[in-house]
Amino acid sequence: MRKGGIVCIILLLIVGFSITPAMGSILKADVKTEELVTIDFFDSTGPVTVKTSIDLPKSEWIALQNELKTIKKSSESIEESISSQLKIFKEYNLISDDVNYENLMNSALEKSKKVSLRGFLNRIRTTPIINNSLFSAMCAIDFALTNGTTVVLGLNTFINYIGFDIFSFHKGYAENGIDTKGITSKTTPPGDYIGFMFGFLGYWLGDSTIPGFYSNVTVAGFTIITGWLPIPLFP
């Protein structure tokens, strides 16, 4: 009986060792590594623009985008929208706790004293406005673009001249339109747009495709000059 018992135990051990690796391989096959998305966050509030790159699981990035879109949809003013977005950025430890809309606006006003926009403003007043287009200067700006392309040029190039940073071109779908408040204030309807910003103070983030190019972007801050045209230009 003892021999039979020993043989039985040995058989059980052999069977156990053969099953365990198989079960391990099955478990490994079930665990799928989620795709990571590289997100660049730009802080354009200091002497130079600071870029922070973070890798987020794709599901978390989608959730963050949806949260920011909800803020834009539910906010009753551009001030409320930007302030709520700043809270989200703080939750991700991207900006300091003392940043608020009023501080950004005061910084933008202080820097704007270096800029003479009289000629440009006269052009805005005399330029025929195309339906759903937008041209503005020295304004708060708030928008998010999806399924498009954003090109960022001239980081730190203009800082010695006008005290602002970033020269950017944009193309994409604005689910909540483009919202500005300044010398001219306007909100465009949802749709596809091409646009640009010259000089920017604030924050924006987007998922990087290649260096300097981004697909989905969220922008909240102040710009010296901005212009947007709907796509197609003439329906």
PyMOL commands that set and color helices and strands:
alter all, ss='L'
color gray80, all
select helices_A, chain A and resi 2-30+58-74+78-91+101-112+118-126+159-162
alter helices_A, ss='H'
color red, helices_A
select strands_A, chain A and resi 36-43+50-57+134-153+165-174+179-181+186-187+191-210+213-231
alter strands_A, ss='S'
color yellow, strands_A
deselect
rebuild
show_as cartoon
